[in-house]
C-alpha cells in the first residue's frame, strides 16, 4: 500500500491570508533546538503530576516520594493517575480531556516526540542533573512513557462496563495545606490526606468517553502487544459506561456540569470514533456518526478549545473517519476550516496571535493560542497542508517568549533571554513539607525543579509576571493546559526535525491505520478499482480505490493537483497537495476521471465510484 490511510477531503484554502500572514512568514527567534527543549520540558511536566507510587521526578529528594498509595474503592486499588493542577485532586473531567489530547497528539505527530530520558527518572537521579542533558534515552519515546502511566491508571478505574471513578479527593480538603503530595497523604482526610473520598459511578458520559477515546488510541499506537490488549479492553468498558450515562460530574465548586453548557456528547462521540479507528468495527462508526449529528455545534463554535468545550476538537477529528457534513439539530458547519476560523480569526491580533478573546488574570489566557495551534496542527495533518504552519509556530513561539515583553509562560523556559515564570501555583514545586508554611512566605524551589515545564494561566496584558505564589488566577498550572501545547510542539518538530523509530533505535509501533479504509493489501483489485492508465513518466503518480476511498500519491514527493471529472467533462472536485498523498470520497457515482498534474507531468486515471 502506498499510503498511510488518511482522508484528505477538503481542498486547500488560503487560510493564512485570513490572518494577514504570508505563508513564508515564520518566526526566526526560536531555533529547532529551542522547540526540542520546550517539548522535552512540557512533556516531562506530566511526570511531576504523578500520583501513587510514581516515580514522580519532582518528589525525588523529599521525605515522601510516593503519595496517595491508599486510594481505593470497594477494596479495589485505584492509586495513580495525574494530579489536576497545582493541587493533589484527580479530576477526571480535565484529566480525561488532557490524556486524550496527548494520546491523539502522540498518534498523529509521533515523530515529533523524542527519546531523551528514562521514564522512571533514574537517569536524572543518578546524574544529579535534572536538565535535559542529565537524561538518558531508553528506546521509548518520552511522551509514550508519560501516557502509559496515565493509561494504566485508567485501566484500574474502568474494570467493567458499570464502574468508573470520576474524582479522587476533595478540593476543599486538598486546599487546606501547602505541602507536597507525599506529605499531604499523611495528614488525614480533612486536610487532603488518606483516606480520600471518591466520586464513583456518577452520571458522567463526557469524562468516561474521553477516557475511552484515550485508551482506544493507546490500543492502536503502543508498541507492546500486551499493553494494546489491556487498553482496548478498558476502552470498551469506558465506552459502554459512557453510552449508559449522560452529562458531566459536578465536583463542588471546582468543576460544575453547567460549565459544559450541554456539550457532553463529545465524550462518547470521540470514544466511538477512536474505537472505530482502532478496531475497524463498523458499528462504532455508525454510533460515532449518530453522536456527531447531536453535538452542540452552535454552543461549541463561539469559544476556544478547552476541557469544557471539546466541540472544536470533535469537528476536526471527525475528518479522520471521513465525516463530511456537520449538520444536526444543534447547528451546522460547512467544514472544519470554517469552524476553526470562526473561533480563532476573531481572536487573532495584527501579528496573527490568538490573544484577543482573553488577556487578564483569571481568564487562563494561554489556552487560546495553544489550543488554536493544536487544532490547526490536526487540521493540517488530516488535510495534508502546510498553509497553517507559520500560524501554528507563531502562536507557540509567543507562549515561549517570542513577544514584545519577552515573557515566557512556561516555567523553566528562558531561552533567548525570555523571562520565565518563577512563582507557579503548585504545591509540589517548592518541595515544602512544613504544613504551617504559607505559600507567600518566601518559598523557594529546589534547583532540580527549575525545568518544571508547566505552562501558567498567564495574563497577556501585563508586561511582567506576577510573583505571588497564591495568585492562582495567573500562576495556576494544569494538565489540561499543557496537553494542547505539547500537541502543537510535537507537530512543529514533526515538520522541522522528525525522528523515526529507526532514527531513535526503538521498537516500532503497529501500523497506525486511522481511517475507515480497511487493509486491502491481500485483496485482488476488481475492474475499475485500480489504475487503467500509466504514464511514461515512470509511474510517478499512483492511485488506489479501496472501499470507496480514492488515494492519490506522487512518487516524486513534489506538489501536485488532483481534479475529478465526470464523463461529461464536468469538474466535480479538486484538491492540491504539497507532496503528501491525497484521499477523498468521490461526490458522484459512476465512472469518473481523475487528472493528476505536477509541473509538466500529467496522468489521467479512470475509477468507478459505486
N, C-alpha and C positions, 0 to 999 in steps of 0.2 A: 504494500500500500504506500502510495507516495505522500499521503497527507496524514496529519495527526488528528483528523476528525474534528475540526472546529467549524461551526457555521460562520459564514460571512454574509449576512442577509441584507445589510444596508449599504447603499452606495456611499462613497467617500464624500464628505462635505467640508466646506471651508470653515471649520469651526473656529480656528484661531482668529479669523477676521472679525468674528462677532465680539471678540475680546480686545480688539485693537492690537493684536500681536502678529508679528511676522513669523512664519513657520521656522525661520532660522534664528530667531531671537532667543538665545539660551543664556542663562546667567553664567558668567565666567568666574564668579567669585569662589565657587566651590569646585574642588578637584574631584576626580573619581575616588581618590583615597579618602577624601572627606566624607563621601557618601558611604564608603566601606566602614569608616569609623562610626558614623551615625547609625548604620544598620546594625552593626555589632552591638553597639551600646543600647539601642532601643529594643533589640531582641532580648538581650540578657536581662533587661528590666524585669521580664516575667519570672526570671529565676529569683528575684528579690521579693516576689509576691507569693512564693510558695508557702502554703500551709502544710502542716503534717510533719512527717519525718524528713521531708526535703530530699536532698540537701538544699538549703537556701543560702546562696553565697553571701548575702548581706548579714546573715546570722553568724557567720564564721567569726570566732574570736569573742563572742558573747558567752555569758554563763548559761544561756538557754538556747542552744542551736536548733532545737525542734520546737514545734508548737501545736497545740490543739490536737494531740495524737489520740485523745479520748473521745473525739466526736463520734457519736453513734446514733443509730435509730433502730429501735426494737431489737437491740443486741447486734446489729449489723455495723461493721466498721465503715464510717463514711469520712474518715480523715483525708486530708489532702486538698487539692484544688488551689486556686489563686485567690488571694485577698482582693477585695473590690477596689479600694482606692488607698488612701493613706491610713486606713483603719484595718481591722482584722476580721470584719464580717465577710462572709461569702454570699454575695447576692447573685443568684442565678440569672436575674433579669439582665444585668450588664455583662456578667461573666459568659453567659451563653452567646450573646452578641459578639463579644470580643473573641471568643475561641473560634467561632465560625469565620469571622473576618480573617483571622490569622491563618486558619486552615485553608481557606479559599485562596488567600494570598500565596501560601506555600505551593498549592496545586497549580496556580496559574503562572506564577513568576519564580518557579523553583530555582532557576539558575542565577537568580539574584541573591540567593541566600548561601552564605559560605560556611565552611567548617573552620572556625577559629579558636574553639575551646572545647573542653571535655564537659559533658553535660552534668557531671556530678561535682564540678568545680574543684576537683582535687588538684588540677594543674595550677590554678591560681594559689591555692593553699600551699602547695609545695614551693612555688616560685616566690611566694610572698609579694607578688606583684599582680594587682587586680586591674591593671591597664590591659589594653589589647595585646601588647607584646608578651604579657605574662601567661597567655593561654596556649594550650597545646591541642592541635587538631586530633580528632579520634575517629575520623572516617564516617562521621554522621553530621549532616548539616545541623547547625546550631538551632535553627527555628524548629526543625523536626523534633529535637530533644525537648525543647520547651513545650511543644504541642503534645508530645507523648505524656508528659507529666499531667497535663490537664485532661487529656483523653482518658487516661487510666482512672482519674477521679470520676469522670462522668460514667464510666463503666460501673463503678461501685454504686453510684446513686440511681442507676436505672437497671436494677436487677431483673425486672419483669415489666410487663405491659401496664401494670396498675400502680407502680411505685415510682415516684420522682421526688427528689429532695430539691426544693427550690431555694431555701435560705438556711445558712448555718450561722448562728449567733444573733445577737440583738443589738441594733445600732445604738440605742441609748446606753446600754450597759457598756458597750465597747468604748464609748467616748468618755468614760469616767477618768481614765488614767492615760498618761502619755508615756507609754513604755513599749518595749519590743514585744512582738507576738509571743515569744517564748516566756517572757516574764509575765505577761498578761494571763497566759494559760494557768498560772499558779494562783491567781488572785480570787478565785471563786466566781460564781455565776453573776452576781450583781455588779461586779467590776470587769465583766467581759471574759472571765476565765471559765475553766471547766467546772461542772458540765455545762455545755452551751445549749440553749434552746434551738429547736429545729422546726422549720416550716416544711412539712411534708405533705404530699398528695393534695396540693392546693388546686384550685380551678385555674390552671395556667396552661395555655396552649402555645403561647409565644416562647417562653423560656425553654420548655421541653422540645419545641420544634427546632429552635436554634441549636440546641444540644444534639438533636438527631442529625441535623444538617452537618454540624462539625464532625461528628463521628462517621457519617457516611463518606465525607471527604477523606478522612483518615483511613477508612477501609479501602479507599481507592489508591492512595499515594504512599502509604507506609511500605517500605521495602520488606518488612518482616511479615511472613505469611500468617504466623500465629496472631500478631497484632491485628492484621486486617480482619481476621475471623472474629475476634472478640469485639472489635469496634463495630463491625457490621451488625452483630447480634444486638449490641446495646443501642445502635442507631434505630433498629427496627422496634425495640422496646420503647424508646423515647418517642418515636413517631406514633406508635399505637396509643401511647398516653396522650400525646398532643391532639390526636384526632378525637379522643373521647372527652376533651375539655375545651374551654374557651377562655378568652381574656388573659390577664397577666396578674401575677401575685402582687398584692399590696403588702408592703413591709413598713408599718408605722409611717413616720414622716419622711422616710428615706427614699422609698420608691412606691408610688401610688398608681394603681391601674389607670386612673384618669389621665395621667401624663401621656399615655399612649393614644388617647382620644379615639379608641376603636381600632387602632392599627395593630392588631394582634395576629391576624391571619397570615402575616409574612412568615411566622414561625413554621406552621405546618406546610405552607407553600414551599419554602426553601428546603424543608426536610424531604418532601416528596420529590422535588426536583433533583436533589443530590443523591437520593436513593436510586432514582432512575438513572442518573449519570453513572453510578457505580455498578448497578446490577443489570441494567437494560431491561428490567421488568416493565412491560408496557402499562400495567395498572398504575404504577407510580406516576408515569407521565400523565395518564388520564386524570389522576387525582390532583396533580400539580396544576393542570390546566383549569380544573374546576375551582381550586383555591385562587388561582391567578385572576380569574374573572371577578372574584369577590373582594380583591384588595381595595384599600381606601386610596385610590389614585388622587382624588381631589385633596383629601386631608394630608396626604404624603407628598404632594407636589409643590407645596409652598415653602417648605423649610428644609434645611440642611440634613444630611445623614447624621443620625445619632442613634443611641441604643433604643430610644422610644419612637424612632421613625426609620424603619428599615425599608420602607416602600421604595426609595430610590435605588437601594441595593437590589431589591427583588426585580425591579424593572430592567436593570442592566443584566443581571444574571439570567433572566429569562431567555436572553439571546443564546445561551449555551445549549438550550434544547430546542431552539427554533420557534419559540412562541412569538407570534408575529403581530397580533392585533391587541393593543392594550385597551380593551373596551369591556365595560361591565356596568353593573348597576351603580357603581360608585365613581364614575368618571371615565374619560377616555383620553388616550395619548397617542399621537400618530407614530412615534418611535422613541427609542430611549435617548437618542441625542437631543431631541426637542425637550424631553422631560428634564434632562440634566441642565440644559441651557436655561430653561425656565427658572430653575432654582439658583444656579451659580452665576449666570450672566448678571443678574441684579446685584450679586454680592461683589462683583469684580471692580477693583479700583482702576484708575487710569493705567496702572502698571500691569494689570491682569491678575492681581492677588485677591483672593476671596476674603475680604476683610470688612465689607460694608454692613453685613447683617448684624454683627456684634462688635463689641470693642471694649467695653468697660468690665470691671470686676464682677464676677457672678454670672457672666454670660458664657463662660468657658469658650472663649473666642477661638481657640486653636482648633476646635472641631470642624470649623468651616473650611479652612484651606486644606487640612489633612484629609478630611472626608471627601471633599471635592476632587482632590488629586487622586485619591484611591479609586473613586468611581470612574473618572476619566481614564485611569490606567486600565481598569477592567474593560471599559468600552473599547479602548484601543486594542487590547488583546483579542477580544471577541470579533472585532471588525478588521483586524489586520492593518491598522492605520497608524501613522506616526504624527498625524496632524495636531495632536494634543500634547506631544512630548515636551515642547517648550513650556506650555502652560503648567503641566504637572511639575516640572522641575522648578519653575519659578516659585510656585506655592510652597514646595517643600524647602527650597533654599531660604525663603522668607522665614520660615519657622526655625531654621538653623542659624539665623543671624544675618542673612543677606538682606538687610533692610536699613532704612536710614538711621535707625537707632543702634545698629549693630547689636541687636538684642536677640539672643538665642533663647528659645523656650524649652530646651532640653537640658536637664541637669547634667553637667559634666561636659557638654559640647561647647567648647570655647575656641574652636578653630578660627583662623583668620581674624583674631582679636575680638571675636564675638563675646558678649557679656552673658555668661550662663547664669541660671538661677542658683541661688545659694541657700534658700530657705524653703525647700519643699515641705508641704504639709503631709508628712509621712512619718509615722512613729518608728518604724524600723531603721530609717536612715540615720538617726542620731545615736543608735545603739544604747539608748538610755534605759537603765533598769531600776532607777530610783523612782518609785511610784509617787513620791512627793514633789517631783520636779514639775514646773510649769513649762509649757513649750516655748514661752518667750523669756525664759530665764537665762538666755545665753548659751543654749545648747550648741555643740559643735560636732559635726560628723567625723568619724574616723577617716583617715586618709584613704583607706582602701575603698570607701564608699563614694569617692569623688566621681567616678564614672557611672553614676546611677542609671542614666539613660531614660529617666522618666520625663515626659512632657507635662509641664504645668498648665493649669487652666488659662493663665495669662490675661493680659489686658493690652490691646493694641494701641490704645490712646494714651498710654503712659510711656515716657521716654526711657524709664529705668525699671528695675524690678522692685517689687515690694519685699522687704527683708524681714517681715514679721511672720514667723512660722505659723501662728494661729490663723492667719488670713487665708482660710481655705478657699475663699471666693476667687483668689488669683493664684494660690500656690498649691491647690489640690492636685494630686496625680491619680490617675485611674487606668485600669486595664483597658476599658473601652476607648479611652482617648489615644493610648499608644498603638492600639491594633491597626487602625487605618494608616497611621504614619508608617508603621513597619511595612504595611502592604505597598504603599506608594514608593517607599525606598527600595523595596525588592524589585518593583517594576523598573525603576531608574537603573539599578545595577544590572538587571537582566538585559538591558539595552546597551549600557555603557561597557560593562565588563563581565559578561556572563561566565559562569563556571559550570561546566558539565560534570556529570558524575565521573567521567574519565579524568577530567582535569583534577578533581579532588581525590581520585583514587578510592571512591566509596561505592558501596553496593547500590546498584540501580534499582529504582522503584519499578513496580509493574507498570505496563503501558497505561498511560492515563487517557483512556478512551472516554471523552467527556461530552459527547453529543448523542443525539438519538440515532446515529448511524451504527449499525451492527458491524462486527468484523466480517468482511466478505472475502478474506484472503483465500479461502479454500473453495469459494463458490465460482462455478463456471459462468462467465458472462453470457447473458442472453442477447439475442439480436436487439440492437438499439441501446443496450446497456453500456456499451463501451464506445470505442472511438472508430469512426468509419474512415477518417482521412488522416494521413500522416504527411507532414510537410518535409520538404527537402532540407529543412533547417536542422536536421539531425535530431528529431524528436525533442525539440526544445520545449514544446508545450505538451502537457498531458492532461487528460480528462478522465474522470471516473463518475459513473452514475450508479450509486448504490442506495437501494431502499428509498428512492425518490429524491435523494440529496445529490446535487451535482458539485463536484470538486474540480477545480482547475488549478494547475501549478505550472510555473515557468522554471524549467531546469536551469536556466541561466541566472536565476536569482536576481532578476532585474525588474524594474517597474513594468507593469502591463495593464491592459484594459480587457474587460470581458463585456461583450454585447450579446444579448439574446434576442433572436428574431423568430417570428412565426413564418410559415411557408408563404405568406403573402408579402413578406418583407417588412412587416411592422415591428419596430423595436419595442420589446415589452419589458426589458430590464437592462441595466448596465451597471458595471462595477469597476473600480480602479484599485490597484494594489501597488505597494512599494516593492513587492517582490515575494510577499508571503502568499500561500495558496488562498484562493477564493472559494467559498462554499455558499450555496444558495438553494432555495426551493423554487423551482420554476412556477411562475404565476399563471401559466397557461398549460392546457393539456394538449396532447398530440405530439406530432413531430416538430422539433424545434432545431434551429441552427444557432450554434454558439461560436461567435467570432472572437478570437484571442489575438491581440496585437501588442507587440513590444518592439519599439523602434521601427526598423524596416521589415521585421518578420511578422507574418500573419498566418493564422491557421483557422480553418472552419471545421467544427465538429457537428455532427448530426446526432441528436439524442431523442429518445422517446419519453415523454412525460405522461404517465398514466393517471 
